[in-house]
Amino acid sequence: MAREVLDCRRLLCPMPVIRVQDRIATLQPGDEVEAICTDPGVMQDIPAWCRINGHLVLEQKEEDDEYVLLIRVQETAS
């Protein structure tokens, strides 16, 4: 299992979601992505994308004006 940190600071919608999508496409089921963002919209946008695409949001938190989401890559149908 790999865990990667994805810096999405200073990116506005829809770029954080696109960056998460692109990174997840390169990973295996069970791997995790920690996305660090400054756009508050990611707190709704990334979980919605994960629900649609079958991935799991393990954690969402706000700290020091940043929004951090931890996502586990799930097996998806191709």
mmCIF file of the N, C-alpha and C atoms, coordinates in Angstrom:
data_MODEL
# 
_entry.id   MODEL 
# 
loop_
_atom_site.group_PDB 
_atom_site.id 
_atom_site.type_symbol 
_atom_site.label_atom_id 
_atom_site.label_alt_id 
_atom_site.label_comp_id 
_atom_site.label_asym_id 
_atom_site.label_entity_id 
_atom_site.label_seq_id 
_atom_site.pdbx_PDB_ins_code 
_atom_site.Cartn_x 
_atom_site.Cartn_y 
_atom_site.Cartn_z 
_atom_site.occupancy 
_atom_site.B_iso_or_equiv 
_atom_site.pdbx_formal_charge 
_atom_site.auth_seq_id 
_atom_site.auth_comp_id 
_atom_site.auth_asym_id 
_atom_site.auth_atom_id 
_atom_site.pdbx_PDB_model_num 
ATOM 1   N N  . MET A 1 1  ? 0.843   -1.181 0.000   1.00 0.00 ? 1  MET A N  1 
ATOM 2   C CA . MET A 1 1  ? 0.000   0.000  0.000   1.00 0.00 ? 1  MET A CA 1 
ATOM 3   C C  . MET A 1 1  ? 0.884   1.240  0.000   1.00 0.00 ? 1  MET A C  1 
ATOM 4   N N  . ALA A 1 2  ? 0.616   2.123  -0.935  1.00 0.00 ? 2  ALA A N  1 
ATOM 5   C CA . ALA A 1 2  ? 1.350   3.382  -1.022  1.00 0.00 ? 2  ALA A CA 1 
ATOM 6   C C  . ALA A 1 2  ? 0.474   4.510  -0.493  1.00 0.00 ? 2  ALA A C  1 
ATOM 7   N N  . ARG A 1 3  ? 1.126   5.547  0.014   1.00 0.00 ? 3  ARG A N  1 
ATOM 8   C CA . ARG A 1 3  ? 0.412   6.751  0.434   1.00 0.00 ? 3  ARG A CA 1 
ATOM 9   C C  . ARG A 1 3  ? 1.133   7.936  -0.172  1.00 0.00 ? 3  ARG A C  1 
ATOM 10  N N  . GLU A 1 4  ? 0.380   8.720  -0.937  1.00 0.00 ? 4  GLU A N  1 
ATOM 11  C CA . GLU A 1 4  ? 0.961   9.864  -1.619  1.00 0.00 ? 4  GLU A CA 1 
ATOM 12  C C  . GLU A 1 4  ? 0.307   11.140 -1.140  1.00 0.00 ? 4  GLU A C  1 
ATOM 13  N N  . VAL A 1 5  ? 1.098   12.208 -1.083  1.00 0.00 ? 5  VAL A N  1 
ATOM 14  C CA . VAL A 1 5  ? 0.589   13.529 -0.733  1.00 0.00 ? 5  VAL A CA 1 
ATOM 15  C C  . VAL A 1 5  ? 0.489   14.337 -2.019  1.00 0.00 ? 5  VAL A C  1 
ATOM 16  N N  . LEU A 1 6  ? -0.678  14.930 -2.207  1.00 0.00 ? 6  LEU A N  1 
ATOM 17  C CA . LEU A 1 6  ? -0.949  15.694 -3.417  1.00 0.00 ? 6  LEU A CA 1 
ATOM 18  C C  . LEU A 1 6  ? -1.182  17.158 -3.021  1.00 0.00 ? 6  LEU A C  1 
ATOM 19  N N  . ASP A 1 7  ? -0.321  18.045 -3.476  1.00 0.00 ? 7  ASP A N  1 
ATOM 20  C CA . ASP A 1 7  ? -0.416  19.468 -3.142  1.00 0.00 ? 7  ASP A CA 1 
ATOM 21  C C  . ASP A 1 7  ? -1.339  20.159 -4.148  1.00 0.00 ? 7  ASP A C  1 
ATOM 22  N N  . CYS A 1 8  ? -2.528  20.506 -3.677  1.00 0.00 ? 8  CYS A N  1 
ATOM 23  C CA . CYS A 1 8  ? -3.504  21.218 -4.515  1.00 0.00 ? 8  CYS A CA 1 
ATOM 24  C C  . CYS A 1 8  ? -3.732  22.638 -3.996  1.00 0.00 ? 8  CYS A C  1 
ATOM 25  N N  . ARG A 1 9  ? -2.791  23.145 -3.252  1.00 0.00 ? 9  ARG A N  1 
ATOM 26  C CA . ARG A 1 9  ? -2.908  24.507 -2.723  1.00 0.00 ? 9  ARG A CA 1 
ATOM 27  C C  . ARG A 1 9  ? -2.955  25.510 -3.885  1.00 0.00 ? 9  ARG A C  1 
ATOM 28  N N  . ARG A 1 10 ? -3.735  26.553 -3.672  1.00 0.00 ? 10 ARG A N  1 
ATOM 29  C CA . ARG A 1 10 ? -3.878  27.671 -4.620  1.00 0.00 ? 10 ARG A CA 1 
ATOM 30  C C  . ARG A 1 10 ? -4.555  27.262 -5.934  1.00 0.00 ? 10 ARG A C  1 
ATOM 31  N N  . LEU A 1 11 ? -5.162  26.082 -5.982  1.00 0.00 ? 11 LEU A N  1 
ATOM 32  C CA . LEU A 1 11 ? -5.918  25.667 -7.165  1.00 0.00 ? 11 LEU A CA 1 
ATOM 33  C C  . LEU A 1 11 ? -7.401  25.837 -6.882  1.00 0.00 ? 11 LEU A C  1 
ATOM 34  N N  . LEU A 1 12 ? -8.123  26.350 -7.847  1.00 0.00 ? 12 LEU A N  1 
ATOM 35  C CA . LEU A 1 12 ? -9.563  26.533 -7.713  1.00 0.00 ? 12 LEU A CA 1 
ATOM 36  C C  . LEU A 1 12 ? -10.305 25.468 -8.503  1.00 0.00 ? 12 LEU A C  1 
ATOM 37  N N  . CYS A 1 13 ? -11.556 25.266 -8.136  1.00 0.00 ? 13 CYS A N  1 
ATOM 38  C CA . CYS A 1 13 ? -12.429 24.303 -8.796  1.00 0.00 ? 13 CYS A CA 1 
ATOM 39  C C  . CYS A 1 13 ? -12.395 24.530 -10.312 1.00 0.00 ? 13 CYS A C  1 
ATOM 40  N N  . PRO A 1 14 ? -12.270 23.487 -11.068 1.00 0.00 ? 14 PRO A N  1 
ATOM 41  C CA . PRO A 1 14 ? -12.314 22.060 -10.731 1.00 0.00 ? 14 PRO A CA 1 
ATOM 42  C C  . PRO A 1 14 ? -10.937 21.415 -10.613 1.00 0.00 ? 14 PRO A C  1 
ATOM 43  N N  . MET A 1 15 ? -9.881  22.194 -10.580 1.00 0.00 ? 15 MET A N  1 
ATOM 44  C CA . MET A 1 15 ? -8.528  21.632 -10.653 1.00 0.00 ? 15 MET A CA 1 
ATOM 45  C C  . MET A 1 15 ? -8.171  20.666 -9.520  1.00 0.00 ? 15 MET A C  1 
ATOM 46  N N  . PRO A 1 16 ? -8.546  20.916 -8.251  1.00 0.00 ? 16 PRO A N  1 
ATOM 47  C CA . PRO A 1 16 ? -8.204  19.916 -7.233  1.00 0.00 ? 16 PRO A CA 1 
ATOM 48  C C  . PRO A 1 16 ? -8.826  18.551 -7.523  1.00 0.00 ? 16 PRO A C  1 
ATOM 49  N N  . VAL A 1 17 ? -10.061 18.528 -7.981  1.00 0.00 ? 17 VAL A N  1 
ATOM 50  C CA . VAL A 1 17 ? -10.715 17.258 -8.306  1.00 0.00 ? 17 VAL A CA 1 
ATOM 51  C C  . VAL A 1 17 ? -9.993  16.581 -9.475  1.00 0.00 ? 17 VAL A C  1 
ATOM 52  N N  . ILE A 1 18 ? -9.629  17.345 -10.464 1.00 0.00 ? 18 ILE A N  1 
ATOM 53  C CA . ILE A 1 18 ? -8.918  16.791 -11.629 1.00 0.00 ? 18 ILE A CA 1 
ATOM 54  C C  . ILE A 1 18 ? -7.559  16.229 -11.209 1.00 0.00 ? 18 ILE A C  1 
ATOM 55  N N  . ARG A 1 19 ? -6.862  16.930 -10.337 1.00 0.00 ? 19 ARG A N  1 
ATOM 56  C CA . ARG A 1 19 ? -5.558  16.430 -9.865  1.00 0.00 ? 19 ARG A CA 1 
ATOM 57  C C  . ARG A 1 19 ? -5.713  15.126 -9.091  1.00 0.00 ? 19 ARG A C  1 
ATOM 58  N N  . VAL A 1 20 ? -6.743  15.062 -8.223  1.00 0.00 ? 20 VAL A N  1 
ATOM 59  C CA . VAL A 1 20 ? -7.009  13.828 -7.476  1.00 0.00 ? 20 VAL A CA 1 
ATOM 60  C C  . VAL A 1 20 ? -7.340  12.699 -8.454  1.00 0.00 ? 20 VAL A C  1 
ATOM 61  N N  . GLN A 1 21 ? -8.206  12.982 -9.407  1.00 0.00 ? 21 GLN A N  1 
ATOM 62  C CA . GLN A 1 21 ? -8.595  11.978 -10.407 1.00 0.00 ? 21 GLN A CA 1 
ATOM 63  C C  . GLN A 1 21 ? -7.379  11.458 -11.162 1.00 0.00 ? 21 GLN A C  1 
ATOM 64  N N  . ASP A 1 22 ? -6.526  12.360 -11.618 1.00 0.00 ? 22 ASP A N  1 
ATOM 65  C CA . ASP A 1 22 ? -5.345  11.959 -12.377 1.00 0.00 ? 22 ASP A CA 1 
ATOM 66  C C  . ASP A 1 22 ? -4.390  11.109 -11.530 1.00 0.00 ? 22 ASP A C  1 
ATOM 67  N N  . ARG A 1 23 ? -4.208  11.475 -10.258 1.00 0.00 ? 23 ARG A N  1 
ATOM 68  C CA . ARG A 1 23 ? -3.296  10.720 -9.403  1.00 0.00 ? 23 ARG A CA 1 
ATOM 69  C C  . ARG A 1 23 ? -3.875  9.339  -9.094  1.00 0.00 ? 23 ARG A C  1 
ATOM 70  N N  . ILE A 1 24 ? -5.152  9.281  -8.773  1.00 0.00 ? 24 ILE A N  1 
ATOM 71  C CA . ILE A 1 24 ? -5.783  8.001  -8.455  1.00 0.00 ? 24 ILE A CA 1 
ATOM 72  C C  . ILE A 1 24 ? -5.695  7.041  -9.639  1.00 0.00 ? 24 ILE A C  1 
ATOM 73  N N  . ALA A 1 25 ? -5.755  7.562  -10.849 1.00 0.00 ? 25 ALA A N  1 
ATOM 74  C CA . ALA A 1 25 ? -5.673  6.719  -12.051 1.00 0.00 ? 25 ALA A CA 1 
ATOM 75  C C  . ALA A 1 25 ? -4.344  5.975  -12.134 1.00 0.00 ? 25 ALA A C  1 
ATOM 76  N N  . THR A 1 26 ? -3.317  6.460  -11.440 1.00 0.00 ? 26 THR A N  1 
ATOM 77  C CA . THR A 1 26 ? -1.995  5.832  -11.493 1.00 0.00 ? 26 THR A CA 1 
ATOM 78  C C  . THR A 1 26 ? -1.749  4.879  -10.331 1.00 0.00 ? 26 THR A C  1 
ATOM 79  N N  . LEU A 1 27 ? -2.712  4.765  -9.415  1.00 0.00 ? 27 LEU A N  1 
ATOM 80  C CA . LEU A 1 27 ? -2.516  3.990  -8.188  1.00 0.00 ? 27 LEU A CA 1 
ATOM 81  C C  . LEU A 1 27 ? -3.282  2.673  -8.208  1.00 0.00 ? 27 LEU A C  1 
ATOM 82  N N  . GLN A 1 28 ? -2.983  1.841  -7.242  1.00 0.00 ? 28 GLN A N  1 
ATOM 83  C CA . GLN A 1 28 ? -3.608  0.528  -7.100  1.00 0.00 ? 28 GLN A CA 1 
ATOM 84  C C  . GLN A 1 28 ? -4.646  0.558  -5.979  1.00 0.00 ? 28 GLN A C  1 
ATOM 85  N N  . PRO A 1 29 ? -5.639  -0.327 -6.029  1.00 0.00 ? 29 PRO A N  1 
ATOM 86  C CA . PRO A 1 29 ? -6.598  -0.419 -4.921  1.00 0.00 ? 29 PRO A CA 1 
ATOM 87  C C  . PRO A 1 29 ? -5.867  -0.612 -3.591  1.00 0.00 ? 29 PRO A C  1 
ATOM 88  N N  . GLY A 1 30 ? -6.319  0.118  -2.586  1.00 0.00 ? 30 GLY A N  1 
ATOM 89  C CA . GLY A 1 30 ? -5.688  0.083  -1.268  1.00 0.00 ? 30 GLY A CA 1 
ATOM 90  C C  . GLY A 1 30 ? -4.716  1.222  -1.043  1.00 0.00 ? 30 GLY A C  1 
ATOM 91  N N  . ASP A 1 31 ? -4.197  1.816  -2.117  1.00 0.00 ? 31 ASP A N  1 
ATOM 92  C CA . ASP A 1 31 ? -3.322  2.976  -1.976  1.00 0.00 ? 31 ASP A CA 1 
ATOM 93  C C  . ASP A 1 31 ? -4.132  4.161  -1.458  1.00 0.00 ? 31 ASP A C  1 
ATOM 94  N N  . GLU A 1 32 ? -3.441  5.142  -0.870  1.00 0.00 ? 32 GLU A N  1 
ATOM 95  C CA . GLU A 1 32 ? -4.113  6.309  -0.332  1.00 0.00 ? 32 GLU A CA 1 
ATOM 96  C C  . GLU A 1 32 ? -3.510  7.586  -0.880  1.00 0.00 ? 32 GLU A C  1 
ATOM 97  N N  . VAL A 1 33 ? -4.367  8.592  -1.030  1.00 0.00 ? 33 VAL A N  1 
ATOM 98  C CA . VAL A 1 33 ? -3.955  9.922  -1.478  1.00 0.00 ? 33 VAL A CA 1 
ATOM 99  C C  . VAL A 1 33 ? -4.402  10.918 -0.423  1.00 0.00 ? 33 VAL A C  1 
ATOM 100 N N  . GLU A 1 34 ? -3.466  11.739 0.034   1.00 0.00 ? 34 GLU A N  1 
ATOM 101 C CA . GLU A 1 34 ? -3.777  12.840 0.928   1.00 0.00 ? 34 GLU A CA 1 
ATOM 102 C C  . GLU A 1 34 ? -3.717  14.122 0.103   1.00 0.00 ? 34 GLU A C  1 
ATOM 103 N N  . ALA A 1 35 ? -4.876  14.738 -0.114  1.00 0.00 ? 35 ALA A N  1 
ATOM 104 C CA . ALA A 1 35 ? -4.946  15.969 -0.904  1.00 0.00 ? 35 ALA A CA 1 
ATOM 105 C C  . ALA A 1 35 ? -4.991  17.155 0.045   1.00 0.00 ? 35 ALA A C  1 
ATOM 106 N N  . ILE A 1 36 ? -4.054  18.079 -0.138  1.00 0.00 ? 36 ILE A N  1 
ATOM 107 C CA . ILE A 1 36 ? -3.991  19.289 0.673   1.00 0.00 ? 36 ILE A CA 1 
ATOM 108 C C  . ILE A 1 36 ? -4.409  20.449 -0.220  1.00 0.00 ? 36 ILE A C  1 
ATOM 109 N N  . CYS A 1 37 ? -5.501  21.128 0.158   1.00 0.00 ? 37 CYS A N  1 
ATOM 110 C CA . CYS A 1 37 ? -6.124  22.131 -0.700  1.00 0.00 ? 37 CYS A CA 1 
ATOM 111 C C  . CYS A 1 37 ? -6.364  23.429 0.073   1.00 0.00 ? 37 CYS A C  1 
ATOM 112 N N  . THR A 1 38 ? -6.573  24.512 -0.651  1.00 0.00 ? 38 THR A N  1 
ATOM 113 C CA . THR A 1 38 ? -6.952  25.777 -0.038  1.00 0.00 ? 38 THR A CA 1 
ATOM 114 C C  . THR A 1 38 ? -8.341  26.238 -0.478  1.00 0.00 ? 38 THR A C  1 
ATOM 115 N N  . ASP A 1 39 ? -8.937  25.599 -1.457  1.00 0.00 ? 39 ASP A N  1 
ATOM 116 C CA . ASP A 1 39 ? -10.285 25.917 -1.928  1.00 0.00 ? 39 ASP A CA 1 
ATOM 117 C C  . ASP A 1 39 ? -11.290 25.163 -1.054  1.00 0.00 ? 39 ASP A C  1 
ATOM 118 N N  . PRO A 1 40 ? -12.142 25.878 -0.292  1.00 0.00 ? 40 PRO A N  1 
ATOM 119 C CA . PRO A 1 40 ? -13.084 25.189 0.589   1.00 0.00 ? 40 PRO A CA 1 
ATOM 120 C C  . PRO A 1 40 ? -14.100 24.317 -0.150  1.00 0.00 ? 40 PRO A C  1 
ATOM 121 N N  . GLY A 1 41 ? -14.299 24.546 -1.428  1.00 0.00 ? 41 GLY A N  1 
ATOM 122 C CA . GLY A 1 41 ? -15.230 23.753 -2.213  1.00 0.00 ? 41 GLY A CA 1 
ATOM 123 C C  . GLY A 1 41 ? -14.859 22.289 -2.304  1.00 0.00 ? 41 GLY A C  1 
ATOM 124 N N  . VAL A 1 42 ? -13.584 21.973 -2.051  1.00 0.00 ? 42 VAL A N  1 
ATOM 125 C CA . VAL A 1 42 ? -13.153 20.571 -2.139  1.00 0.00 ? 42 VAL A CA 1 
ATOM 126 C C  . VAL A 1 42 ? -13.821 19.700 -1.086  1.00 0.00 ? 42 VAL A C  1 
ATOM 127 N N  . MET A 1 43 ? -14.298 20.308 -0.009  1.00 0.00 ? 43 MET A N  1 
ATOM 128 C CA . MET A 1 43 ? -14.920 19.525 1.056   1.00 0.00 ? 43 MET A CA 1 
ATOM 129 C C  . MET A 1 43 ? -16.226 18.881 0.591   1.00 0.00 ? 43 MET A C  1 
ATOM 130 N N  . GLN A 1 44 ? -16.830 19.408 -0.466  1.00 0.00 ? 44 GLN A N  1 
ATOM 131 C CA . GLN A 1 44 ? -17.995 18.790 -1.073  1.00 0.00 ? 44 GLN A CA 1 
ATOM 132 C C  . GLN A 1 44 ? -17.634 18.117 -2.400  1.00 0.00 ? 44 GLN A C  1 
ATOM 133 N N  . ASP A 1 45 ? -16.776 18.766 -3.185  1.00 0.00 ? 45 ASP A N  1 
ATOM 134 C CA . ASP A 1 45 ? -16.486 18.294 -4.537  1.00 0.00 ? 45 ASP A CA 1 
ATOM 135 C C  . ASP A 1 45 ? -15.738 16.962 -4.572  1.00 0.00 ? 45 ASP A C  1 
ATOM 136 N N  . ILE A 1 46 ? -14.683 16.829 -3.776  1.00 0.00 ? 46 ILE A N  1 
ATOM 137 C CA . ILE A 1 46 ? -13.899 15.594 -3.804  1.00 0.00 ? 46 ILE A CA 1 
ATOM 138 C C  . ILE A 1 46 ? -14.698 14.415 -3.250  1.00 0.00 ? 46 ILE A C  1 
ATOM 139 N N  . PRO A 1 47 ? -15.417 14.549 -2.116  1.00 0.00 ? 47 PRO A N  1 
ATOM 140 C CA . PRO A 1 47 ? -16.246 13.417 -1.678  1.00 0.00 ? 47 PRO A CA 1 
ATOM 141 C C  . PRO A 1 47 ? -17.320 13.031 -2.703  1.00 0.00 ? 47 PRO A C  1 
ATOM 142 N N  . ALA A 1 48 ? -17.904 14.012 -3.383  1.00 0.00 ? 48 ALA A N  1 
ATOM 143 C CA . ALA A 1 48 ? -18.905 13.689 -4.414  1.00 0.00 ? 48 ALA A CA 1 
ATOM 144 C C  . ALA A 1 48 ? -18.250 12.901 -5.545  1.00 0.00 ? 48 ALA A C  1 
ATOM 145 N N  . TRP A 1 49 ? -17.078 13.324 -5.991  1.00 0.00 ? 49 TRP A N  1 
ATOM 146 C CA . TRP A 1 49 ? -16.368 12.596 -7.050  1.00 0.00 ? 49 TRP A CA 1 
ATOM 147 C C  . TRP A 1 49 ? -16.052 11.174 -6.580  1.00 0.00 ? 49 TRP A C  1 
ATOM 148 N N  . CYS A 1 50 ? -15.629 11.035 -5.327  1.00 0.00 ? 50 CYS A N  1 
ATOM 149 C CA . CYS A 1 50 ? -15.305 9.707  -4.794  1.00 0.00 ? 50 CYS A CA 1 
ATOM 150 C C  . CYS A 1 50 ? -16.533 8.807  -4.769  1.00 0.00 ? 50 CYS A C  1 
ATOM 151 N N  . ARG A 1 51 ? -17.683 9.331  -4.348  1.00 0.00 ? 51 ARG A N  1 
ATOM 152 C CA . ARG A 1 51 ? -18.908 8.522  -4.338  1.00 0.00 ? 51 ARG A CA 1 
ATOM 153 C C  . ARG A 1 51 ? -19.260 8.048  -5.738  1.00 0.00 ? 51 ARG A C  1 
ATOM 154 N N  . ILE A 1 52 ? -19.173 8.934  -6.706  1.00 0.00 ? 52 ILE A N  1 
ATOM 155 C CA . ILE A 1 52 ? -19.512 8.605  -8.090  1.00 0.00 ? 52 ILE A CA 1 
ATOM 156 C C  . ILE A 1 52 ? -18.562 7.544  -8.642  1.00 0.00 ? 52 ILE A C  1 
ATOM 157 N N  . ASN A 1 53 ? -17.292 7.620  -8.262  1.00 0.00 ? 53 ASN A N  1 
ATOM 158 C CA . ASN A 1 53 ? -16.273 6.744  -8.835  1.00 0.00 ? 53 ASN A CA 1 
ATOM 159 C C  . ASN A 1 53 ? -15.873 5.572  -7.944  1.00 0.00 ? 53 ASN A C  1 
ATOM 160 N N  . GLY A 1 54 ? -16.535 5.417  -6.804  1.00 0.00 ? 54 GLY A N  1 
ATOM 161 C CA . GLY A 1 54 ? -16.328 4.245  -5.976  1.00 0.00 ? 54 GLY A CA 1 
ATOM 162 C C  . GLY A 1 54 ? -15.121 4.259  -5.064  1.00 0.00 ? 54 GLY A C  1 
ATOM 163 N N  . HIS A 1 55 ? -14.569 5.432  -4.766  1.00 0.00 ? 55 HIS A N  1 
ATOM 164 C CA . HIS A 1 55 ? -13.428 5.526  -3.860  1.00 0.00 ? 55 HIS A CA 1 
ATOM 165 C C  . HIS A 1 55 ? -13.910 5.957  -2.477  1.00 0.00 ? 55 HIS A C  1 
ATOM 166 N N  . LEU A 1 56 ? -13.083 5.802  -1.474  1.00 0.00 ? 56 LEU A N  1 
ATOM 167 C CA . LEU A 1 56 ? -13.482 5.996  -0.093  1.00 0.00 ? 56 LEU A CA 1 
ATOM 168 C C  . LEU A 1 56 ? -12.752 7.185  0.532   1.00 0.00 ? 56 LEU A C  1 
ATOM 169 N N  . VAL A 1 57 ? -13.516 8.144  1.059   1.00 0.00 ? 57 VAL A N  1 
ATOM 170 C CA . VAL A 1 57 ? -12.917 9.254  1.809   1.00 0.00 ? 57 VAL A CA 1 
ATOM 171 C C  . VAL A 1 57 ? -12.773 8.781  3.253   1.00 0.00 ? 57 VAL A C  1 
ATOM 172 N N  . LEU A 1 58 ? -11.540 8.655  3.703   1.00 0.00 ? 58 LEU A N  1 
ATOM 173 C CA . LEU A 1 58 ? -11.259 8.180  5.057   1.00 0.00 ? 58 LEU A CA 1 
ATOM 174 C C  . LEU A 1 58 ? -11.310 9.298  6.077   1.00 0.00 ? 58 LEU A C  1 
ATOM 175 N N  . GLU A 1 59 ? -10.928 10.508 5.651   1.00 0.00 ? 59 GLU A N  1 
ATOM 176 C CA . GLU A 1 59 ? -10.834 11.623 6.595   1.00 0.00 ? 59 GLU A CA 1 
ATOM 177 C C  . GLU A 1 59 ? -10.954 12.941 5.843   1.00 0.00 ? 59 GLU A C  1 
ATOM 178 N N  . GLN A 1 60 ? -11.619 13.886 6.483   1.00 0.00 ? 60 GLN A N  1 
ATOM 179 C CA . GLN A 1 60 ? -11.686 15.266 5.996   1.00 0.00 ? 60 GLN A CA 1 
ATOM 180 C C  . GLN A 1 60 ? -11.429 16.162 7.192   1.00 0.00 ? 60 GLN A C  1 
ATOM 181 N N  . LYS A 1 61 ? -10.527 17.130 7.036   1.00 0.00 ? 61 LYS A N  1 
ATOM 182 C CA . LYS A 1 61 ? -10.288 18.057 8.139   1.00 0.00 ? 61 LYS A CA 1 
ATOM 183 C C  . LYS A 1 61 ? -9.833  19.403 7.604   1.00 0.00 ? 61 LYS A C  1 
ATOM 184 N N  . GLU A 1 62 ? -10.033 20.413 8.427   1.00 0.00 ? 62 GLU A N  1 
ATOM 185 C CA . GLU A 1 62 ? -9.569  21.758 8.115   1.00 0.00 ? 62 GLU A CA 1 
ATOM 186 C C  . GLU A 1 62 ? -8.533  22.124 9.161   1.00 0.00 ? 62 GLU A C  1 
ATOM 187 N N  . GLU A 1 63 ? -7.374  22.575 8.694   1.00 0.00 ? 63 GLU A N  1 
ATOM 188 C CA . GLU A 1 63 ? -6.332  23.003 9.621   1.00 0.00 ? 63 GLU A CA 1 
ATOM 189 C C  . GLU A 1 63 ? -5.524  24.128 8.991   1.00 0.00 ? 63 GLU A C  1 
ATOM 190 N N  . ASP A 1 64 ? -5.396  25.214 9.734   1.00 0.00 ? 64 ASP A N  1 
ATOM 191 C CA . ASP A 1 64 ? -4.599  26.363 9.285   1.00 0.00 ? 64 ASP A CA 1 
ATOM 192 C C  . ASP A 1 64 ? -4.992  26.839 7.892   1.00 0.00 ? 64 ASP A C  1 
ATOM 193 N N  . ASP A 1 65 ? -6.290  27.049 7.662   1.00 0.00 ? 65 ASP A N  1 
ATOM 194 C CA . ASP A 1 65 ? -6.806  27.534 6.375   1.00 0.00 ? 65 ASP A CA 1 
ATOM 195 C C  . ASP A 1 65 ? -6.529  26.584 5.213   1.00 0.00 ? 65 ASP A C  1 
ATOM 196 N N  . GLU A 1 66 ? -6.282  25.327 5.514   1.00 0.00 ? 66 GLU A N  1 
ATOM 197 C CA . GLU A 1 66 ? -6.119  24.314 4.480   1.00 0.00 ? 66 GLU A CA 1 
ATOM 198 C C  . GLU A 1 66 ? -7.121  23.197 4.735   1.00 0.00 ? 66 GLU A C  1 
ATOM 199 N N  . TYR A 1 67 ? -7.509  22.542 3.658   1.00 0.00 ? 67 TYR A N  1 
ATOM 200 C CA . TYR A 1 67 ? -8.479  21.457 3.711   1.00 0.00 ? 67 TYR A CA 1 
ATOM 201 C C  . TYR A 1 67 ? -7.754  20.192 3.283   1.00 0.00 ? 67 TYR A C  1 
ATOM 202 N N  . VAL A 1 68 ? -7.806  19.190 4.152   1.00 0.00 ? 68 VAL A N  1 
ATOM 203 C CA . VAL A 1 68 ? -7.050  17.963 3.913   1.00 0.00 ? 68 VAL A CA 1 
ATOM 204 C C  . VAL A 1 68 ? -8.037  16.802 3.813   1.00 0.00 ? 68 VAL A C  1 
ATOM 205 N N  . LEU A 1 69 ? -7.936  16.058 2.720   1.00 0.00 ? 69 LEU A N  1 
ATOM 206 C CA . LEU A 1 69 ? -8.790  14.883 2.518   1.00 0.00 ? 69 LEU A CA 1 
ATOM 207 C C  . LEU A 1 69 ? -7.905  13.675 2.292   1.00 0.00 ? 69 LEU A C  1 
ATOM 208 N N  . LEU A 1 70 ? -8.228  12.590 2.972   1.00 0.00 ? 70 LEU A N  1 
ATOM 209 C CA . LEU A 1 70 ? -7.505  11.336 2.800   1.00 0.00 ? 70 LEU A CA 1 
ATOM 210 C C  . LEU A 1 70 ? -8.430  10.363 2.102   1.00 0.00 ? 70 LEU A C  1 
ATOM 211 N N  . ILE A 1 71 ? -7.995  9.878  0.950   1.00 0.00 ? 71 ILE A N  1 
ATOM 212 C CA . ILE A 1 71 ? -8.824  9.041  0.080   1.00 0.00 ? 71 ILE A CA 1 
ATOM 213 C C  . ILE A 1 71 ? -8.143  7.690  -0.101  1.00 0.00 ? 71 ILE A C  1 
ATOM 214 N N  . ARG A 1 72 ? -8.935  6.619  0.015   1.00 0.00 ? 72 ARG A N  1 
ATOM 215 C CA . ARG A 1 72 ? -8.424  5.278  -0.287  1.00 0.00 ? 72 ARG A CA 1 
ATOM 216 C C  . ARG A 1 72 ? -8.935  4.864  -1.660  1.00 0.00 ? 72 ARG A C  1 
ATOM 217 N N  . VAL A 1 73 ? -8.016  4.439  -2.496  1.00 0.00 ? 73 VAL A N  1 
ATOM 218 C CA . VAL A 1 73 ? -8.361  3.973  -3.838  1.00 0.00 ? 73 VAL A CA 1 
ATOM 219 C C  . VAL A 1 73 ? -9.038  2.610  -3.703  1.00 0.00 ? 73 VAL A C  1 
ATOM 220 N N  . GLN A 1 74 ? -10.200 2.478  -4.341  1.00 0.00 ? 74 GLN A N  1 
ATOM 221 C CA . GLN A 1 74 ? -10.949 1.236  -4.325  1.00 0.00 ? 74 GLN A CA 1 
ATOM 222 C C  . GLN A 1 74 ? -10.890 0.598  -5.709  1.00 0.00 ? 74 GLN A C  1 
ATOM 223 N N  . GLU A 1 75 ? -11.188 -0.662 -5.765  1.00 0.00 ? 75 GLU A N  1 
ATOM 224 C CA . GLU A 1 75 ? -11.292 -1.371 -7.045  1.00 0.00 ? 75 GLU A CA 1 
ATOM 225 C C  . GLU A 1 75 ? -12.487 -0.782 -7.796  1.00 0.00 ? 75 GLU A C  1 
ATOM 226 N N  . THR A 1 76 ? -12.298 -0.418 -9.046  1.00 0.00 ? 76 THR A N  1 
ATOM 227 C CA . THR A 1 76 ? -13.396 0.130  -9.834  1.00 0.00 ? 76 THR A CA 1 
ATOM 228 C C  . THR A 1 76 ? -13.544 -0.659 -11.127 1.00 0.00 ? 76 THR A C  1 
ATOM 229 N N  . ALA A 1 77 ? -14.738 -0.673 -11.646 1.00 0.00 ? 77 ALA A N  1 
ATOM 230 C CA . ALA A 1 77 ? -14.985 -1.330 -12.941 1.00 0.00 ? 77 ALA A CA 1 
ATOM 231 C C  . ALA A 1 77 ? -14.415 -0.473 -14.056 1.00 0.00 ? 77 ALA A C  1 
ATOM 232 N N  . SER A 1 78 ? -13.755 -1.087 -14.994 1.00 0.00 ? 78 SER A N  1 
ATOM 233 C CA . SER A 1 78 ? -13.164 -0.323 -16.099 1.00 0.00 ? 78 SER A CA 1 
ATOM 234 C C  . SER A 1 78 ? -14.106 -0.264 -17.276 1.00 0.00 ? 78 SER A C  1 
# 
